[in-house]
């Protein structure tokens, strides 16, 4: 689905740490879609030192 909307790379990760490792591999500036629960989105923000308000 991501490629259908113009994303050149689409991948999944087993956990937040693995996703950040993949982001480091692809380089900064990539768009990221977090698909899942609000809990997951909060975990991603916290792992990126951007806790939700």
C-alpha positions in Angstrom: 0.0 0.0 0.0 2.8 2.4 0.8 4.3 2.0 -2.7 0.9 2.7 -4.1 1.1 6.2 -2.6 4.6 6.9 -3.8 6.9 5.5 -1.2 10.0 4.0 -2.7 10.7 1.7 0.2 8.2 -0.1 2.5 9.2 -2.4 5.3 8.0 -3.7 8.6 9.8 -4.3 11.9 9.3 -6.6 14.8 9.7 -3.9 17.4 10.4 -0.2 17.8 14.2 -0.7 18.3 14.4 -2.7 15.0 12.4 0.0 13.2 14.9 2.7 14.4 17.8 0.5 13.2 16.1 0.3 9.8 15.6 4.1 9.8 19.3 4.6 10.5 20.1 2.3 7.5 17.9 4.3 5.1 19.1 7.6 6.3 17.6 10.7 7.9 14.7 12.5 6.2 12.6 9.5 5.4 8.9 9.7 6.0 7.7 7.1 8.5 4.2 5.6 8.9 3.4 4.1 12.2 0.5 1.8 11.8 -0.9 0.3 14.9 -2.4 1.4 18.2 -2.0 4.7 19.9 0.1 2.8 22.5 2.6 1.9 19.7 2.7 5.5 18.4 3.4 6.7 22.0 6.2 4.1 22.3 7.8 5.3 19.0 7.6 9.0 20.1 9.1 8.1 23.5 11.9 6.1 21.9 12.7 9.2 19.7 12.7 11.5 22.8 9.5 13.1 21.7 6.9 12.1 24.3 3.3 13.0 23.5 1.8 16.0 25.2 
